[in-house]
């Protein structure tokens, strides 16, 4: 089921994740669209995002199975406070 998700997005050369606003475990993110919109201004990019997407079933995903779920993004609602590096 598609829903709206809001939180802090993190992207580097080997992974991308969304930490939901209000708490909860980080979600591995699959979205060429979001990565393209943000660009790689440095080795690491962070931003506050609101997106539409579908959440996977529980499992072991991405980066050595570090994430319990994957968020497949289907649309971007808002991107703000884009930060390069570890800011």
mmCIF file as gemmi writes it, N, C-alpha and C atoms, coordinates in Angstrom:
data_model
loop_
_atom_site.group_PDB
_atom_site.id
_atom_site.type_symbol
_atom_site.label_atom_id
_atom_site.label_alt_id
_atom_site.label_comp_id
_atom_site.label_asym_id
_atom_site.label_entity_id
_atom_site.label_seq_id
_atom_site.pdbx_PDB_ins_code
_atom_site.Cartn_x
_atom_site.Cartn_y
_atom_site.Cartn_z
_atom_site.occupancy
_atom_site.B_iso_or_equiv
_atom_site.pdbx_formal_charge
_atom_site.auth_seq_id
_atom_site.auth_asym_id
_atom_site.pdbx_PDB_model_num
ATOM 1 N N . UNK Axp A 1 ? 0.836 -1.177 0 1 0 ? 1 A 1
ATOM 2 C CA . UNK Axp A 1 ? 0 0 0 1 0 ? 1 A 1
ATOM 3 C C . UNK Axp A 1 ? 0.888 1.25 0 1 0 ? 1 A 1
ATOM 4 N N . UNK Axp A 2 ? 0.55 2.204 -0.833 1 0 ? 2 A 1
ATOM 5 C CA . UNK Axp A 2 ? 1.305 3.447 -0.915 1 0 ? 2 A 1
ATOM 6 C C . UNK Axp A 2 ? 0.871 4.406 0.187 1 0 ? 2 A 1
ATOM 7 N N . UNK Axp A 3 ? 1.879 5.06 0.807 1 0 ? 3 A 1
ATOM 8 C CA . UNK Axp A 3 ? 1.633 6.022 1.886 1 0 ? 3 A 1
ATOM 9 C C . UNK Axp A 3 ? 2.575 7.205 1.734 1 0 ? 3 A 1
ATOM 10 N N . UNK Axp A 4 ? 2.378 8.214 2.576 1 0 ? 4 A 1
ATOM 11 C CA . UNK Axp A 4 ? 3.285 9.359 2.635 1 0 ? 4 A 1
ATOM 12 C C . UNK Axp A 4 ? 4.229 9.167 3.817 1 0 ? 4 A 1
ATOM 13 N N . UNK Axp A 5 ? 5.516 9.41 3.586 1 0 ? 5 A 1
ATOM 14 C CA . UNK Axp A 5 ? 6.548 9.279 4.615 1 0 ? 5 A 1
ATOM 15 C C . UNK Axp A 5 ? 7.306 10.592 4.7 1 0 ? 5 A 1
ATOM 16 N N . UNK Axp A 6 ? 7.675 10.972 5.937 1 0 ? 6 A 1
ATOM 17 C CA . UNK Axp A 6 ? 8.399 12.217 6.184 1 0 ? 6 A 1
ATOM 18 C C . UNK Axp A 6 ? 9.538 11.921 7.141 1 0 ? 6 A 1
ATOM 19 N N . UNK Axp A 7 ? 10.696 12.544 6.903 1 0 ? 7 A 1
ATOM 20 C CA . UNK Axp A 7 ? 11.814 12.356 7.803 1 0 ? 7 A 1
ATOM 21 C C . UNK Axp A 7 ? 13.113 12.864 7.21 1 0 ? 7 A 1
ATOM 22 N N . UNK Axp A 8 ? 14.233 12.432 7.817 1 0 ? 8 A 1
ATOM 23 C CA . UNK Axp A 8 ? 15.552 12.841 7.338 1 0 ? 8 A 1
ATOM 24 C C . UNK Axp A 8 ? 16.105 11.771 6.407 1 0 ? 8 A 1
ATOM 25 N N . UNK Axp A 9 ? 16.435 12.204 5.201 1 0 ? 9 A 1
ATOM 26 C CA . UNK Axp A 9 ? 17.017 11.325 4.189 1 0 ? 9 A 1
ATOM 27 C C . UNK Axp A 9 ? 18.529 11.453 4.255 1 0 ? 9 A 1
ATOM 28 N N . UNK Axp A 10 ? 19.219 10.329 4.13 1 0 ? 10 A 1
ATOM 29 C CA . UNK Axp A 10 ? 20.677 10.271 4.144 1 0 ? 10 A 1
ATOM 30 C C . UNK Axp A 10 ? 21.126 9.49 2.919 1 0 ? 10 A 1
ATOM 31 N N . UNK Axp A 11 ? 22.124 10.024 2.203 1 0 ? 11 A 1
ATOM 32 C CA . UNK Axp A 11 ? 22.643 9.33 1.024 1 0 ? 11 A 1
ATOM 33 C C . UNK Axp A 11 ? 24.153 9.475 0.98 1 0 ? 11 A 1
ATOM 34 N N . UNK Axp A 12 ? 24.847 8.359 0.749 1 0 ? 12 A 1
ATOM 35 C CA . UNK Axp A 12 ? 26.271 8.418 0.45 1 0 ? 12 A 1
ATOM 36 C C . UNK Axp A 12 ? 26.54 7.465 -0.705 1 0 ? 12 A 1
ATOM 37 N N . UNK Axp A 13 ? 27.795 7.205 -0.993 1 0 ? 13 A 1
ATOM 38 C CA . UNK Axp A 13 ? 28.12 6.403 -2.175 1 0 ? 13 A 1
ATOM 39 C C . UNK Axp A 13 ? 27.681 4.95 -2.065 1 0 ? 13 A 1
ATOM 40 N N . UNK Axp A 14 ? 27.394 4.453 -0.88 1 0 ? 14 A 1
ATOM 41 C CA . UNK Axp A 14 ? 27.028 3.037 -0.76 1 0 ? 14 A 1
ATOM 42 C C . UNK Axp A 14 ? 25.652 2.767 -0.168 1 0 ? 14 A 1
ATOM 43 N N . UNK Axp A 15 ? 24.962 3.781 0.306 1 0 ? 15 A 1
ATOM 44 C CA . UNK Axp A 15 ? 23.635 3.525 0.869 1 0 ? 15 A 1
ATOM 45 C C . UNK Axp A 15 ? 22.784 4.791 0.898 1 0 ? 15 A 1
ATOM 46 N N . UNK Axp A 16 ? 21.489 4.576 1.079 1 0 ? 16 A 1
ATOM 47 C CA . UNK Axp A 16 ? 20.568 5.691 1.299 1 0 ? 16 A 1
ATOM 48 C C . UNK Axp A 16 ? 19.476 5.204 2.239 1 0 ? 16 A 1
ATOM 49 N N . UNK Axp A 17 ? 19.053 6.093 3.129 1 0 ? 17 A 1
ATOM 50 C CA . UNK Axp A 17 ? 18.08 5.701 4.151 1 0 ? 17 A 1
ATOM 51 C C . UNK Axp A 17 ? 17.208 6.89 4.532 1 0 ? 17 A 1
ATOM 52 N N . UNK Axp A 18 ? 16.041 6.581 5.051 1 0 ? 18 A 1
ATOM 53 C CA . UNK Axp A 18 ? 15.121 7.581 5.582 1 0 ? 18 A 1
ATOM 54 C C . UNK Axp A 18 ? 14.848 7.235 7.037 1 0 ? 18 A 1
ATOM 55 N N . UNK Axp A 19 ? 15.146 8.186 7.938 1 0 ? 19 A 1
ATOM 56 C CA . UNK Axp A 19 ? 14.788 8.033 9.342 1 0 ? 19 A 1
ATOM 57 C C . UNK Axp A 19 ? 13.468 8.77 9.528 1 0 ? 19 A 1
ATOM 58 N N . UNK Axp A 20 ? 12.389 8.042 9.803 1 0 ? 20 A 1
ATOM 59 C CA . UNK Axp A 20 ? 11.066 8.664 9.884 1 0 ? 20 A 1
ATOM 60 C C . UNK Axp A 20 ? 10.975 9.733 10.973 1 0 ? 20 A 1
ATOM 61 N N . UNK Axp A 21 ? 10.283 10.819 10.654 1 0 ? 21 A 1
ATOM 62 C CA . UNK Axp A 21 ? 10.009 11.859 11.646 1 0 ? 21 A 1
ATOM 63 C C . UNK Axp A 21 ? 9.164 11.238 12.749 1 0 ? 21 A 1
ATOM 64 N N . UNK Axp A 22 ? 9.446 11.583 13.978 1 0 ? 22 A 1
ATOM 65 C CA . UNK Axp A 22 ? 8.675 11.054 15.094 1 0 ? 22 A 1
ATOM 66 C C . UNK Axp A 22 ? 9.179 9.721 15.607 1 0 ? 22 A 1
ATOM 67 N N . UNK Axp A 23 ? 10.268 9.22 15.03 1 0 ? 23 A 1
ATOM 68 C CA . UNK Axp A 23 ? 10.859 7.979 15.52 1 0 ? 23 A 1
ATOM 69 C C . UNK Axp A 23 ? 10.613 6.793 14.619 1 0 ? 23 A 1
ATOM 70 N N . UNK Axp A 24 ? 11.186 5.706 15.007 1 0 ? 24 A 1
ATOM 71 C CA . UNK Axp A 24 ? 11.085 4.49 14.216 1 0 ? 24 A 1
ATOM 72 C C . UNK Axp A 24 ? 12.425 4.134 13.606 1 0 ? 24 A 1
ATOM 73 N N . UNK Axp A 25 ? 12.552 2.898 13.197 1 0 ? 25 A 1
ATOM 74 C CA . UNK Axp A 25 ? 13.797 2.403 12.617 1 0 ? 25 A 1
ATOM 75 C C . UNK Axp A 25 ? 14.028 3.018 11.239 1 0 ? 25 A 1
ATOM 76 N N . UNK Axp A 26 ? 15.287 3.321 10.907 1 0 ? 26 A 1
ATOM 77 C CA . UNK Axp A 26 ? 15.597 3.822 9.567 1 0 ? 26 A 1
ATOM 78 C C . UNK Axp A 26 ? 15.172 2.816 8.502 1 0 ? 26 A 1
ATOM 79 N N . UNK Axp A 27 ? 14.781 3.34 7.342 1 0 ? 27 A 1
ATOM 80 C CA . UNK Axp A 27 ? 14.351 2.518 6.219 1 0 ? 27 A 1
ATOM 81 C C . UNK Axp A 27 ? 15.369 2.64 5.096 1 0 ? 27 A 1
ATOM 82 N N . UNK Axp A 28 ? 15.771 1.529 4.523 1 0 ? 28 A 1
ATOM 83 C CA . UNK Axp A 28 ? 16.598 1.565 3.324 1 0 ? 28 A 1
ATOM 84 C C . UNK Axp A 28 ? 15.737 2.174 2.221 1 0 ? 28 A 1
ATOM 85 N N . UNK Axp A 29 ? 16.316 3.029 1.386 1 0 ? 29 A 1
ATOM 86 C CA . UNK Axp A 29 ? 15.542 3.72 0.356 1 0 ? 29 A 1
ATOM 87 C C . UNK Axp A 29 ? 15.992 3.303 -1.037 1 0 ? 29 A 1
ATOM 88 N N . UNK Axp A 30 ? 15.022 2.998 -1.882 1 0 ? 30 A 1
ATOM 89 C CA . UNK Axp A 30 ? 15.266 2.777 -3.308 1 0 ? 30 A 1
ATOM 90 C C . UNK Axp A 30 ? 14.581 3.9 -4.057 1 0 ? 30 A 1
ATOM 91 N N . UNK Axp A 31 ? 15.378 4.801 -4.653 1 0 ? 31 A 1
ATOM 92 C CA . UNK Axp A 31 ? 14.788 5.888 -5.432 1 0 ? 31 A 1
ATOM 93 C C . UNK Axp A 31 ? 15.839 6.592 -6.267 1 0 ? 31 A 1
ATOM 94 N N . UNK Axp A 32 ? 15.929 6.229 -7.527 1 0 ? 32 A 1
ATOM 95 C CA . UNK Axp A 32 ? 16.822 6.947 -8.436 1 0 ? 32 A 1
ATOM 96 C C . UNK Axp A 32 ? 16.342 8.389 -8.583 1 0 ? 32 A 1
ATOM 97 N N . UNK Axp A 33 ? 15.025 8.592 -8.538 1 0 ? 33 A 1
ATOM 98 C CA . UNK Axp A 33 ? 14.426 9.915 -8.692 1 0 ? 33 A 1
ATOM 99 C C . UNK Axp A 33 ? 14.883 10.859 -7.577 1 0 ? 33 A 1
ATOM 100 N N . UNK Axp A 34 ? 14.872 10.399 -6.343 1 0 ? 34 A 1
ATOM 101 C CA . UNK Axp A 34 ? 15.277 11.232 -5.212 1 0 ? 34 A 1
ATOM 102 C C . UNK Axp A 34 ? 16.776 11.498 -5.263 1 0 ? 34 A 1
ATOM 103 N N . UNK Axp A 35 ? 17.573 10.477 -5.537 1 0 ? 35 A 1
ATOM 104 C CA . UNK Axp A 35 ? 19.022 10.648 -5.631 1 0 ? 35 A 1
ATOM 105 C C . UNK Axp A 35 ? 19.376 11.652 -6.724 1 0 ? 35 A 1
ATOM 106 N N . UNK Axp A 36 ? 18.681 11.573 -7.846 1 0 ? 36 A 1
ATOM 107 C CA . UNK Axp A 36 ? 18.924 12.49 -8.959 1 0 ? 36 A 1
ATOM 108 C C . UNK Axp A 36 ? 18.56 13.924 -8.586 1 0 ? 36 A 1
ATOM 109 N N . UNK Axp A 37 ? 17.445 14.119 -7.915 1 0 ? 37 A 1
ATOM 110 C CA . UNK Axp A 37 ? 17.009 15.467 -7.504 1 0 ? 37 A 1
ATOM 111 C C . UNK Axp A 37 ? 17.996 16.108 -6.53 1 0 ? 37 A 1
ATOM 112 N N . UNK Axp A 38 ? 18.566 15.298 -5.633 1 0 ? 38 A 1
ATOM 113 C CA . UNK Axp A 38 ? 19.492 15.844 -4.634 1 0 ? 38 A 1
ATOM 114 C C . UNK Axp A 38 ? 20.895 16.013 -5.19 1 0 ? 38 A 1
ATOM 115 N N . UNK Axp A 39 ? 21.304 15.123 -6.097 1 0 ? 39 A 1
ATOM 116 C CA . UNK Axp A 39 ? 22.664 15.169 -6.602 1 0 ? 39 A 1
ATOM 117 C C . UNK Axp A 39 ? 23.641 14.774 -5.507 1 0 ? 39 A 1
ATOM 118 N N . UNK Axp A 40 ? 24.868 14.564 -5.875 1 0 ? 40 A 1
ATOM 119 C CA . UNK Axp A 40 ? 25.902 14.237 -4.886 1 0 ? 40 A 1
ATOM 120 C C . UNK Axp A 40 ? 26.84 15.434 -4.786 1 0 ? 40 A 1
ATOM 121 N N . UNK Axp A 41 ? 26.452 16.406 -3.962 1 0 ? 41 A 1
ATOM 122 C CA . UNK Axp A 41 ? 27.239 17.62 -3.78 1 0 ? 41 A 1
ATOM 123 C C . UNK Axp A 41 ? 28.516 17.331 -2.998 1 0 ? 41 A 1
ATOM 124 N N . UNK Axp A 42 ? 28.521 16.249 -2.273 1 0 ? 42 A 1
ATOM 125 C CA . UNK Axp A 42 ? 29.7 15.799 -1.533 1 0 ? 42 A 1
ATOM 126 C C . UNK Axp A 42 ? 29.537 14.292 -1.35 1 0 ? 42 A 1
ATOM 127 N N . UNK Axp A 43 ? 30.428 13.683 -0.601 1 0 ? 43 A 1
ATOM 128 C CA . UNK Axp A 43 ? 30.35 12.235 -0.381 1 0 ? 43 A 1
ATOM 129 C C . UNK Axp A 43 ? 29.084 11.841 0.372 1 0 ? 43 A 1
ATOM 130 N N . UNK Axp A 44 ? 28.527 12.778 1.138 1 0 ? 44 A 1
ATOM 131 C CA . UNK Axp A 44 ? 27.319 12.519 1.92 1 0 ? 44 A 1
ATOM 132 C C . UNK Axp A 44 ? 26.335 13.676 1.744 1 0 ? 44 A 1
ATOM 133 N N . UNK Axp A 45 ? 25.058 13.344 1.572 1 0 ? 45 A 1
ATOM 134 C CA . UNK Axp A 45 ? 24.007 14.36 1.466 1 0 ? 45 A 1
ATOM 135 C C . UNK Axp A 45 ? 22.894 13.996 2.444 1 0 ? 45 A 1
ATOM 136 N N . UNK Axp A 46 ? 22.373 14.999 3.147 1 0 ? 46 A 1
ATOM 137 C CA . UNK Axp A 46 ? 21.223 14.831 4.041 1 0 ? 46 A 1
ATOM 138 C C . UNK Axp A 46 ? 20.171 15.866 3.654 1 0 ? 46 A 1
ATOM 139 N N . UNK Axp A 47 ? 18.911 15.521 3.869 1 0 ? 47 A 1
ATOM 140 C CA . UNK Axp A 47 ? 17.828 16.464 3.587 1 0 ? 47 A 1
ATOM 141 C C . UNK Axp A 47 ? 16.583 16.035 4.338 1 0 ? 47 A 1
ATOM 142 N N . UNK Axp A 48 ? 15.707 16.984 4.597 1 0 ? 48 A 1
ATOM 143 C CA . UNK Axp A 48 ? 14.382 16.671 5.13 1 0 ? 48 A 1
ATOM 144 C C . UNK Axp A 48 ? 13.489 16.432 3.923 1 0 ? 48 A 1
ATOM 145 N N . UNK Axp A 49 ? 12.787 15.307 3.905 1 0 ? 49 A 1
ATOM 146 C CA . UNK Axp A 49 ? 11.968 14.971 2.742 1 0 ? 49 A 1
ATOM 147 C C . UNK Axp A 49 ? 10.574 14.507 3.157 1 0 ? 49 A 1
ATOM 148 N N . UNK Axp A 50 ? 9.643 14.711 2.248 1 0 ? 50 A 1
ATOM 149 C CA . UNK Axp A 50 ? 8.316 14.109 2.326 1 0 ? 50 A 1
ATOM 150 C C . UNK Axp A 50 ? 8.128 13.409 0.991 1 0 ? 50 A 1
ATOM 151 N N . UNK Axp A 51 ? 7.858 12.11 1.047 1 0 ? 51 A 1
ATOM 152 C CA . UNK Axp A 51 ? 7.765 11.302 -0.17 1 0 ? 51 A 1
ATOM 153 C C . UNK Axp A 51 ? 6.56 10.378 -0.104 1 0 ? 51 A 1
ATOM 154 N N . UNK Axp A 52 ? 6.159 9.864 -1.256 1 0 ? 52 A 1
ATOM 155 C CA . UNK Axp A 52 ? 5.14 8.814 -1.344 1 0 ? 52 A 1
ATOM 156 C C . UNK Axp A 52 ? 5.879 7.533 -1.675 1 0 ? 52 A 1
ATOM 157 N N . UNK Axp A 53 ? 5.428 6.411 -1.096 1 0 ? 53 A 1
ATOM 158 C CA . UNK Axp A 53 ? 6.1 5.163 -1.412 1 0 ? 53 A 1
ATOM 159 C C . UNK Axp A 53 ? 5.449 3.948 -0.802 1 0 ? 53 A 1
ATOM 160 N N . UNK Axp A 54 ? 6.078 2.806 -1.099 1 0 ? 54 A 1
ATOM 161 C CA . UNK Axp A 54 ? 5.602 1.51 -0.605 1 0 ? 54 A 1
ATOM 162 C C . UNK Axp A 54 ? 6.682 0.88 0.266 1 0 ? 54 A 1
ATOM 163 N N . UNK Axp A 55 ? 6.26 0.349 1.394 1 0 ? 55 A 1
ATOM 164 C CA . UNK Axp A 55 ? 7.158 -0.288 2.349 1 0 ? 55 A 1
ATOM 165 C C . UNK Axp A 55 ? 7.164 -1.794 2.123 1 0 ? 55 A 1
ATOM 166 N N . UNK Axp A 56 ? 8.355 -2.383 2.16 1 0 ? 56 A 1
ATOM 167 C CA . UNK Axp A 56 ? 8.494 -3.828 1.974 1 0 ? 56 A 1
ATOM 168 C C . UNK Axp A 56 ? 8.034 -4.594 3.211 1 0 ? 56 A 1
ATOM 169 N N . UNK Axp A 57 ? 7.946 -5.89 3.067 1 0 ? 57 A 1
ATOM 170 C CA . UNK Axp A 57 ? 7.74 -6.76 4.226 1 0 ? 57 A 1
ATOM 171 C C . UNK Axp A 57 ? 9.022 -6.753 5.049 1 0 ? 57 A 1
ATOM 172 N N . UNK Axp A 58 ? 8.925 -7.164 6.309 1 0 ? 58 A 1
ATOM 173 C CA . UNK Axp A 58 ? 10.113 -7.242 7.156 1 0 ? 58 A 1
ATOM 174 C C . UNK Axp A 58 ? 11.083 -8.268 6.588 1 0 ? 58 A 1
ATOM 175 N N . UNK Axp A 59 ? 12.367 -7.953 6.723 1 0 ? 59 A 1
ATOM 176 C CA . UNK Axp A 59 ? 13.422 -8.838 6.239 1 0 ? 59 A 1
ATOM 177 C C . UNK Axp A 59 ? 14.776 -8.229 6.571 1 0 ? 59 A 1
ATOM 178 N N . UNK Axp A 60 ? 15.776 -8.577 5.788 1 0 ? 60 A 1
ATOM 179 C CA . UNK Axp A 60 ? 17.123 -8.024 5.948 1 0 ? 60 A 1
ATOM 180 C C . UNK Axp A 60 ? 17.512 -7.447 4.595 1 0 ? 60 A 1
ATOM 181 N N . UNK Axp A 61 ? 17.618 -6.114 4.535 1 0 ? 61 A 1
ATOM 182 C CA . UNK Axp A 61 ? 17.806 -5.437 3.263 1 0 ? 61 A 1
ATOM 183 C C . UNK Axp A 61 ? 19.013 -4.507 3.275 1 0 ? 61 A 1
ATOM 184 N N . UNK Axp A 62 ? 19.502 -4.239 2.092 1 0 ? 62 A 1
ATOM 185 C CA . UNK Axp A 62 ? 20.539 -3.235 1.831 1 0 ? 62 A 1
ATOM 186 C C . UNK Axp A 62 ? 21.786 -3.464 2.681 1 0 ? 62 A 1
ATOM 187 N N . UNK Axp A 63 ? 22.81 -2.787 2.361 1 0 ? 63 A 1
ATOM 188 C CA . UNK Axp A 63 ? 24.038 -2.697 3.163 1 0 ? 63 A 1
ATOM 189 C C . UNK Axp A 63 ? 24.222 -3.798 4.214 1 0 ? 63 A 1
ATOM 190 N N . UNK Axp A 64 ? 24.505 -4.997 3.779 1 0 ? 64 A 1
ATOM 191 C CA . UNK Axp A 64 ? 24.767 -6.146 4.66 1 0 ? 64 A 1
ATOM 192 C C . UNK Axp A 64 ? 23.572 -6.512 5.537 1 0 ? 64 A 1
ATOM 193 N N . UNK Axp A 65 ? 22.38 -6.265 5.053 1 0 ? 65 A 1
ATOM 194 C CA . UNK Axp A 65 ? 21.179 -6.624 5.8 1 0 ? 65 A 1
ATOM 195 C C . UNK Axp A 65 ? 20.914 -5.751 7.003 1 0 ? 65 A 1
ATOM 196 N N . UNK Axp A 66 ? 21.429 -4.53 6.98 1 0 ? 66 A 1
ATOM 197 C CA . UNK Axp A 66 ? 21.332 -3.635 8.136 1 0 ? 66 A 1
ATOM 198 C C . UNK Axp A 66 ? 19.935 -3.054 8.364 1 0 ? 66 A 1
ATOM 199 N N . UNK Axp A 67 ? 19.07 -3.123 7.358 1 0 ? 67 A 1
ATOM 200 C CA . UNK Axp A 67 ? 17.743 -2.513 7.47 1 0 ? 67 A 1
ATOM 201 C C . UNK Axp A 67 ? 16.652 -3.577 7.461 1 0 ? 67 A 1
ATOM 202 N N . UNK Axp A 68 ? 15.631 -3.362 8.266 1 0 ? 68 A 1
ATOM 203 C CA . UNK Axp A 68 ? 14.521 -4.308 8.375 1 0 ? 68 A 1
ATOM 204 C C . UNK Axp A 68 ? 13.51 -4.148 7.238 1 0 ? 68 A 1
ATOM 205 N N . UNK Axp A 69 ? 13.46 -2.953 6.644 1 0 ? 69 A 1
ATOM 206 C CA . UNK Axp A 69 ? 12.499 -2.69 5.56 1 0 ? 69 A 1
ATOM 207 C C . UNK Axp A 69 ? 13.121 -1.794 4.495 1 0 ? 69 A 1
ATOM 208 N N . UNK Axp A 70 ? 12.55 -1.888 3.29 1 0 ? 70 A 1
ATOM 209 C CA . UNK Axp A 70 ? 12.936 -1.025 2.174 1 0 ? 70 A 1
ATOM 210 C C . UNK Axp A 70 ? 11.742 -0.148 1.819 1 0 ? 70 A 1
ATOM 211 N N . UNK Axp A 71 ? 12.003 1.127 1.606 1 0 ? 71 A 1
ATOM 212 C CA . UNK Axp A 71 ? 10.991 2.053 1.125 1 0 ? 71 A 1
ATOM 213 C C . UNK Axp A 71 ? 11.271 2.319 -0.35 1 0 ? 71 A 1
ATOM 214 N N . UNK Axp A 72 ? 10.346 1.898 -1.206 1 0 ? 72 A 1
ATOM 215 C CA . UNK Axp A 72 ? 10.451 2.186 -2.635 1 0 ? 72 A 1
ATOM 216 C C . UNK Axp A 72 ? 9.644 3.447 -2.895 1 0 ? 72 A 1
ATOM 217 N N . UNK Axp A 73 ? 10.336 4.514 -3.247 1 0 ? 73 A 1
ATOM 218 C CA . UNK Axp A 73 ? 9.695 5.813 -3.411 1 0 ? 73 A 1
ATOM 219 C C . UNK Axp A 73 ? 9.035 5.904 -4.783 1 0 ? 73 A 1
ATOM 220 N N . UNK Axp A 74 ? 7.777 6.338 -4.773 1 0 ? 74 A 1
ATOM 221 C CA . UNK Axp A 74 ? 7.015 6.482 -6.012 1 0 ? 74 A 1
ATOM 222 C C . UNK Axp A 74 ? 6.788 7.941 -6.391 1 0 ? 74 A 1
ATOM 223 N N . UNK Axp A 75 ? 7.012 8.853 -5.452 1 0 ? 75 A 1
ATOM 224 C CA . UNK Axp A 75 ? 6.844 10.272 -5.748 1 0 ? 75 A 1
ATOM 225 C C . UNK Axp A 75 ? 7.463 11.143 -4.677 1 0 ? 75 A 1
ATOM 226 N N . UNK Axp A 76 ? 7.93 12.309 -5.083 1 0 ? 76 A 1
ATOM 227 C CA . UNK Axp A 76 ? 8.529 13.268 -4.157 1 0 ? 76 A 1
ATOM 228 C C . UNK Axp A 76 ? 7.529 14.393 -3.916 1 0 ? 76 A 1
ATOM 229 N N . UNK Axp A 77 ? 7.202 14.629 -2.649 1 0 ? 77 A 1
ATOM 230 C CA . UNK Axp A 77 ? 6.274 15.695 -2.278 1 0 ? 77 A 1
ATOM 231 C C . UNK Axp A 77 ? 7.043 16.971 -1.961 1 0 ? 77 A 1
ATOM 232 N N . UNK Axp A 78 ? 8.127 16.853 -1.155 1 0 ? 78 A 1
ATOM 233 C CA . UNK Axp A 78 ? 8.884 18.032 -0.736 1 0 ? 78 A 1
ATOM 234 C C . UNK Axp A 78 ? 10.298 17.635 -0.343 1 0 ? 78 A 1
ATOM 235 N N . UNK Axp A 79 ? 11.251 18.519 -0.646 1 0 ? 79 A 1
ATOM 236 C CA . UNK Axp A 79 ? 12.642 18.38 -0.21 1 0 ? 79 A 1
ATOM 237 C C . UNK Axp A 79 ? 13.043 19.723 0.377 1 0 ? 79 A 1
ATOM 238 N N . UNK Axp A 80 ? 13.624 19.711 1.596 1 0 ? 80 A 1
ATOM 239 C CA . UNK Axp A 80 ? 14.078 20.96 2.209 1 0 ? 80 A 1
ATOM 240 C C . UNK Axp A 80 ? 15.333 20.712 3.027 1 0 ? 80 A 1
ATOM 241 N N . UNK Axp A 81 ? 15.994 21.792 3.398 1 0 ? 81 A 1
ATOM 242 C CA . UNK Axp A 81 ? 17.173 21.752 4.267 1 0 ? 81 A 1
ATOM 243 C C . UNK Axp A 81 ? 18.214 20.747 3.772 1 0 ? 81 A 1
ATOM 244 N N . UNK Axp A 82 ? 18.595 20.846 2.507 1 0 ? 82 A 1
ATOM 245 C CA . UNK Axp A 82 ? 19.612 19.955 1.933 1 0 ? 82 A 1
ATOM 246 C C . UNK Axp A 82 ? 20.965 20.35 2.5 1 0 ? 82 A 1
ATOM 247 N N . UNK Axp A 83 ? 21.7 19.355 3.02 1 0 ? 83 A 1
ATOM 248 C CA . UNK Axp A 83 ? 22.995 19.593 3.643 1 0 ? 83 A 1
ATOM 249 C C . UNK Axp A 83 ? 24.022 18.635 3.064 1 0 ? 83 A 1
ATOM 250 N N . UNK Axp A 84 ? 25.185 19.154 2.722 1 0 ? 84 A 1
ATOM 251 C CA . UNK Axp A 84 ? 26.278 18.325 2.223 1 0 ? 84 A 1
ATOM 252 C C . UNK Axp A 84 ? 27.19 17.948 3.381 1 0 ? 84 A 1
ATOM 253 N N . UNK Axp A 85 ? 27.798 16.785 3.28 1 0 ? 85 A 1
ATOM 254 C CA . UNK Axp A 85 ? 28.725 16.341 4.312 1 0 ? 85 A 1
ATOM 255 C C . UNK Axp A 85 ? 27.998 15.873 5.549 1 0 ? 85 A 1
ATOM 256 N N . UNK Axp A 86 ? 28.644 15.961 6.695 1 0 ? 86 A 1
ATOM 257 C CA . UNK Axp A 86 ? 28.074 15.471 7.956 1 0 ? 86 A 1
ATOM 258 C C . UNK Axp A 86 ? 27.446 16.589 8.768 1 0 ? 86 A 1
ATOM 259 N N . UNK Axp A 87 ? 26.927 17.601 8.105 1 0 ? 87 A 1
ATOM 260 C CA . UNK Axp A 87 ? 26.32 18.749 8.796 1 0 ? 87 A 1
ATOM 261 C C . UNK Axp A 87 ? 25.062 18.348 9.509 1 0 ? 87 A 1
